[in-house]
Amino acid sequence: MELNRHAERELDKLSDAVLQRIVERLRALGENPFPRGSKKLRGGHGYRLRVGDDRVLHEVFKLDRRIVVYAVGHRPDVYR
């Protein structure tokens, strides 16, 4: 799994409790790239994973067997 710079900066801004929940979900995402509740985004560019009121936006590259997280944040802000 990879985090782009934007996602890393967003993770640094989160509180410890929220960060811990998101890190747990990211670890699980590494084992199962399409967990229950994961939804494909409109436009075909990636998936969203819901973690409480926060969202993790990521792309899954099946051939390379890798996941790239490109955005992490609160629900209304992460889609901008």
N, C-alpha and C positions, 0 to 999 in steps of 0.2 A: 504494500500500500504506500502511496505517495501523497504528500500534502504539498500543494503549491504555496508560494510565498503569501499570497492573499489569505489563504486558509490558516496558515501558521500565525499571521498577525492577528487574525480574528480570535484564534484560540488563546493567545496571550492576554486578550482583553477580558476574558470570561472569569467569573468568580470561581473559586476552588470547587464548590459543590457542583456547579454546572459543568465545569471542565472534567471532573471525575466521571460524571454520567456519560458525557460525550466520548471520553476516552474508552470507557467500557464498551460502548456501542461500536466504536471504530475497531476495536479488537475483534468483536464478534463479526463485524463486516468483513474483516480479513478472512475469516473462515467460511462465511456464507455471503457472497456479494449481493444476493437478492433476498434479504430477510423478510419475514412477514411484516407487512406495513410499508415496505419500500414501494414507491410509486415512480413510474416513468414520467418525466417532465414533458410538457407540451413542447413541440418543436423537435423532439427526438434527441435532445442533448443532455443526457444524463438521467440521474435518478435522485429522488429526495428521500432522506431518512428522517423521520420525526423523533425528536428526543425532548419530550415535554413541549414547551413553547418554542424550542429551538429547532433548527433544521440543519442537516448536513447534506450538501449537494455534492454528488460525485458521479464520475463516469466509470463504466466497467468496460475494460478491453479484454474480451474473452480470448482472443488469439494469443495475446501477450501474457494473459493471466495476471493482470494488474488492475488496481483500482486507484484512481486519482481523485482526491478530495479537493474541490476547487472553491468551496465556500462553506462557512460555518457561521451561524448567527441566529438572532431572534427572528421569529416568523415574519413580521412585516418587512424587515430590513434585508433579509438574505436574498430576496428575489430581485433586488435592484441592481 
